[in-house]
């Protein structure tokens, strides 16, 4: 159950580290990628908001590490705050990360803690994040999440960045899937399969794909769920995939389960044209588990608008991120979600720094949503961070799992590392909606 629920957000880990802080870059002190001086000394004097004193800014970081045993958001918090404070903090204020371990089911309890103590939430995530959004809005706590998972939270009010795509109204995988079944493997379009973990989050995503794919030009011939507690024998699922002659398979769940399924498929000598392994598989661990199956099956993952770790030779900020991990969290992995988290830390630092001594929640939020071409120092395709309900992000990139490791295939990028020429499909079904301030009897006039 643990590994399946961890994968529900479909945003994943990848392993890489090494180097010295500014190797291959021209970054100066307090620069993050092409963001200049986001951390720097100063002489703050006031205590204008909860969690802010003349010497500190206290922010909350959500994690499920006590359940998943995955410390990536905790590690990233340690790395960024240590790096930022070494360069003077936010205008002289020390950046302090208050870790809130939801342990999967304690989201609301930890949110109440954050409401009591923190200035904002920054660069964290909880799989069942919808359980805390009502309390967060009630206490007017801004959120800069590393990733969002449940519909109630995706694009909710007072939230900036984190992958929410037009409040969940659009299929952010449209471009990636159309590249797979229209360009890379056009003969697969009439034989698409879906297999999802039987959980609240993946069920909804599966329903969205079932609506979108036929309109986008694909025919679904197989659609199944597997138990969230795990599958002792993947043979029946593999046989069903073979009997339906599935050529392209979209898998929503944990990469360990996918590796087992692929092992059975390969043992049956059944080779799919492609598998959307989702970004949860983007790890060295998946490569090890999948083993020989990587020669038989073609696994692809969309990383959305985030640069892949394999682009470090051409993306200086990824080199810098690796060096930061090596310095402040030696031995820990720089993962794909950690890259996303670093972008959110940088966003918060820049926005908070722009507010100067009079740092308030309203100021930092308004500064963040005024970023209309945010790249996180070079980690992302340019994104408009205006409230999610008004913005559609459609850039994507792709990585492929091979026996030699993850690599970047030719998917015809047209904006640097990214491809942005395929507009996302807008859902017509009702799959829920994000919460608003009005849902808790509040409005922006209450926000200070």
Residue pairs with C-beta under 8 A, 6 or more apart in sequence:
1 228
1 229
1 230
2 67
2 68
2 69
2 104
3 68
3 230
3 254
3 256
3 257
4 197
4 199
4 228
4 229
4 230
4 253
4 254
4 257
5 67
5 68
5 104
5 127
5 199
5 228
6 64
6 68
6 70
6 127
6 254
6 280
7 197
7 202
7 252
7 253
7 254
7 255
7 278
7 280
8 127
8 149
8 197
8 199
8 201
8 202
9 125
9 127
9 147
9 148
9 149
9 201
9 280
10 205
10 252
10 278
10 279
10 280
11 125
11 147
11 163
11 279
11 280
11 336
11 337
11 340
12 255
12 278
12 279
12 280
12 281
12 282
12 283
12 301
12 335
12 336
12 337
13 70
13 72
13 280
13 282
13 283
13 285
13 333
13 335
13 336
13 337
13 338
14 282
14 283
14 284
14 308
14 309
14 333
14 334
14 335
14 336
14 406
15 283
15 284
15 285
15 309
15 333
15 334
15 335
16 309
16 312
16 322
16 333
16 334
17 322
17 325
17 326
17 332
17 333
17 334
18 322
18 323
18 326
19 319
19 322
19 323
19 326
20 323
20 326
21 27
21 320
21 323
21 324
21 327
22 320
22 323
23 319
23 320
23 323
24 316
24 319
25 33
25 316
25 317
25 319
25 320
26 316
27 33
27 316
27 320
28 36
28 37
29 37
29 40
29 87
30 36
30 37
30 38
30 39
30 40
30 84
30 87
30 88
31 37
31 38
32 38
32 39
32 317
32 320
32 342
32 346
32 349
32 377
33 316
33 317
33 320
33 346
33 375
33 376
33 377
33 378
33 379
34 317
34 375
34 377
34 378
35 346
35 350
35 376
35 377
37 353
38 84
38 346
38 349
38 350
38 353
39 83
39 84
39 85
39 87
39 88
39 89
39 90
39 95
39 349
39 353
40 87
40 88
40 89
40 91
40 353
41 87
41 88
41 89
41 91
41 92
42 88
42 89
42 90
42 91
42 92
42 93
43 92
44 54
44 55
44 91
44 92
44 93
44 357
44 359
45 54
45 357
46 52
46 54
46 357
46 358
46 359
47 53
47 54
48 357
48 358
48 359
48 360
49 119
49 359
49 360
49 361
49 448
50 117
50 118
50 119
51 57
51 58
51 59
51 117
51 118
51 119
51 120
52 58
52 93
52 119
52 359
53 93
54 93
55 93
55 94
56 93
56 94
56 95
56 96
57 89
57 90
57 93
57 94
57 95
57 96
57 119
57 352
57 359
58 96
58 98
58 117
58 118
58 119
59 95
59 96
59 97
59 98
59 118
59 119
59 120
59 121
59 122
59 348
60 97
60 98
60 99
60 100
60 113
60 114
60 117
60 118
60 120
60 121
60 122
60 124
60 141
61 73
61 74
61 77
61 97
61 98
61 99
61 100
61 121
61 122
61 123
61 124
62 73
62 100
62 102
62 107
62 110
62 114
62 121
62 124
62 125
62 126
62 129
62 132
62 145
63 71
63 73
63 74
63 99
63 100
63 101
63 102
63 124
63 125
63 126
64 70
64 101
64 102
64 103
64 104
64 125
64 126
64 127
65 71
65 73
65 74
65 101
66 101
66 102
66 103
67 102
67 103
67 104
67 105
68 104
71 332
72 333
72 335
72 337
72 338
72 341
73 123
73 124
73 125
73 146
73 337
73 338
73 341
74 99
75 325
75 329
75 332
75 333
75 338
76 123
76 146
76 338
76 341
76 342
76 345
77 97
77 99
77 122
77 123
77 124
77 341
77 345
78 97
78 328
78 329
79 324
79 325
79 328
79 329
79 342
80 95
80 123
80 324
80 341
80 342
80 345
80 346
80 349
81 95
81 96
81 97
81 345
82 328
83 324
83 327
83 328
84 90
84 95
84 345
84 349
85 94
85 95
89 95
90 349
90 352
90 353
90 359
91 352
91 353
91 356
91 357
93 359
95 349
97 122
98 114
98 117
98 118
100 110
100 111
100 113
100 114
100 124
101 110
102 109
102 110
102 126
102 128
102 132
104 126
104 127
104 128
105 128
107 126
107 128
107 129
107 131
107 132
108 131
108 132
108 135
110 126
110 132
111 131
111 132
111 135
111 136
112 135
114 121
114 136
114 141
115 135
115 136
115 138
115 139
115 141
118 141
119 359
119 361
120 141
120 142
120 143
120 144
120 348
120 361
120 364
121 136
121 141
121 142
121 143
121 144
121 145
122 144
122 344
122 345
122 348
123 144
123 145
123 146
123 341
123 342
123 344
123 345
123 348
124 145
124 146
124 341
125 145
125 146
125 147
125 148
125 149
125 162
125 337
126 132
126 149
127 149
127 201
128 149
128 150
129 145
129 148
129 149
129 150
129 152
129 153
130 149
130 150
130 151
130 152
130 153
131 150
132 153
133 152
133 153
133 156
133 434
133 435
134 435
134 439
134 440
136 143
136 156
136 158
137 156
137 157
137 158
137 435
137 436
137 437
137 439
137 440
137 442
138 440
138 442
140 158
140 361
140 442
140 446
140 447
140 448
141 158
141 361
142 158
142 159
142 160
142 361
142 364
142 365
142 368
143 156
143 158
143 159
143 160
143 162
144 159
144 160
144 161
144 162
144 344
144 345
144 347
144 348
144 368
145 153
145 159
145 161
145 162
145 163
145 344
146 162
146 337
146 340
146 341
146 344
147 162
147 163
147 337
147 340
148 154
148 155
148 159
148 162
148 163
148 164
149 201
150 200
150 201
151 168
151 204
151 431
151 432
151 433
151 434
152 432
152 433
152 434
152 435
153 159
153 434
153 435
154 163
154 164
154 165
154 167
154 168
154 388
154 434
155 164
155 165
155 166
155 167
155 168
155 387
155 388
155 389
155 434
156 164
156 434
156 435
156 436
157 387
157 434
157 435
157 436
157 437
158 365
158 437
158 447
159 388
160 347
160 365
160 368
160 369
160 385
161 343
161 344
161 347
161 368
161 374
161 383
161 385
162 340
162 344
163 304
163 340
164 388
164 434
165 172
165 388
165 392
165 393
165 424
166 388
166 389
166 390
166 391
166 392
166 393
166 424
167 388
167 389
167 433
167 434
168 427
168 431
168 432
168 433
168 434
169 389
169 426
169 427
170 392
170 424
170 425
170 426
170 427
171 208
171 209
171 212
171 216
171 424
171 425
171 426
171 427
172 304
172 393
172 394
172 396
172 424
173 209
173 276
173 302
173 396
174 212
174 216
174 394
174 422
174 423
174 424
174 425
175 394
175 395
175 396
175 419
175 420
175 421
175 422
175 424
176 276
176 300
176 302
176 396
176 398
177 213
177 216
177 218
177 250
177 276
178 216
178 217
178 422
179 398
179 411
179 412
179 419
179 422
180 188
180 248
180 274
180 276
180 300
181 188
181 189
181 192
181 217
181 218
181 248
181 274
182 189
182 217
183 412
184 274
184 409
184 411
185 247
185 248
185 273
185 274
187 247
187 273
188 247
188 248
188 273
188 274
189 217
189 218
189 219
189 248
190 218
190 219
190 221
190 247
191 219
191 221
191 244
191 245
191 246
191 247
191 248
192 213
192 218
192 219
192 220
192 221
192 222
192 246
192 247
192 248
192 249
192 250
193 220
193 221
193 222
193 223
193 224
193 241
193 244
193 246
193 248
193 249
193 250
194 206
194 209
194 210
194 220
194 222
194 223
194 224
194 249
194 250
194 252
195 222
195 223
195 224
195 225
195 226
195 237
195 241
195 249
195 250
195 251
195 252
195 253
195 261
196 202
196 203
196 205
196 206
196 224
196 225
196 226
196 251
196 252
196 253
197 225
197 226
197 228
197 252
197 253
197 254
197 257
198 225
198 226
198 227
198 228
199 228
202 252
202 253
203 225
204 431
204 432
205 252
206 223
206 225
206 252
207 429
207 431
208 427
208 429
208 431
209 250
210 220
210 223
211 427
211 428
211 429
212 425
212 427
213 220
214 220
215 425
216 425
218 248
221 244
221 245
221 246
222 240
222 241
222 244
222 246
224 237
224 240
226 237
226 253
226 257
230 257
231 237
231 257
231 260
234 257
234 260
234 261
234 263
234 264
235 264
237 261
237 264
238 261
238 264
238 265
238 268
238 270
239 268
241 249
241 265
241 270
241 272
242 265
242 268
242 270
246 272
247 272
247 273
247 274
248 272
248 273
248 274
248 275
248 276
249 272
249 274
249 275
249 276
250 275
250 276
250 278
251 258
251 261
251 275
251 276
251 277
251 278
252 278
253 278
253 280
254 280
255 277
255 280
255 281
255 283
255 285
255 286
255 289
256 289
258 275
258 277
258 281
258 286
258 290
259 286
259 289
259 290
259 291
259 293
260 289
262 275
262 290
262 293
262 296
262 297
262 299
263 290
263 291
263 293
265 271
265 272
265 293
265 296
265 297
266 292
266 293
266 296
266 297
271 296
271 297
272 297
272 298
273 298
274 298
274 299
274 300
275 297
275 298
275 299
275 300
276 300
276 301
276 302
277 286
277 299
277 300
277 301
277 401
278 301
278 302
279 301
279 302
279 303
279 304
279 336
281 299
281 301
281 401
282 301
282 303
282 308
282 336
282 399
282 406
283 335
284 405
286 299
286 401
287 294
287 401
287 405
287 406
290 297
290 299
290 401
292 403
294 401
294 402
294 403
295 403
298 400
299 400
299 401
300 398
300 399
300 400
300 401
300 409
301 398
301 399
301 400
301 401
302 396
302 397
302 398
303 336
303 396
303 397
303 398
303 399
304 393
304 395
304 396
304 397
305 380
305 381
305 383
305 393
305 395
305 396
305 397
305 418
306 336
306 339
306 340
306 343
306 379
306 380
306 397
307 315
307 318
307 339
307 378
307 379
307 380
307 397
307 417
308 336
308 397
308 399
308 406
308 408
308 417
309 318
309 334
309 336
309 339
309 406
310 399
310 406
310 407
310 408
311 318
311 408
311 417
312 318
312 319
312 322
314 417
315 378
315 379
315 417
316 378
317 376
317 377
317 378
317 379
318 339
318 378
318 379
321 334
321 338
321 339
321 342
321 379
322 334
325 332
325 333
325 334
325 338
339 379
340 379
342 376
342 379
343 374
343 376
343 377
343 379
343 380
344 376
346 376
346 377
347 368
347 371
347 374
347 376
347 385
348 364
348 368
350 367
351 363
351 364
351 365
351 367
351 368
351 371
352 359
352 364
352 367
354 363
354 367
355 363
355 364
355 367
360 448
361 447
361 448
362 447
362 448
365 447
368 385
369 385
369 386
369 387
370 385
371 384
371 385
372 384
372 385
372 386
373 382
373 383
373 384
374 380
374 382
374 383
374 384
374 385
375 381
375 382
375 383
381 393
381 395
381 415
381 416
381 417
381 418
381 420
383 391
383 393
384 391
384 393
385 391
388 434
389 434
392 423
392 424
394 420
394 422
394 423
394 424
395 415
395 418
395 419
395 420
396 418
396 419
396 420
397 408
397 411
397 413
397 417
397 418
397 419
398 408
398 409
398 411
399 406
399 407
399 408
399 409
400 406
400 407
400 408
400 409
408 417
411 419
412 419
413 419
414 420
414 421
437 443
437 444
437 446
437 447
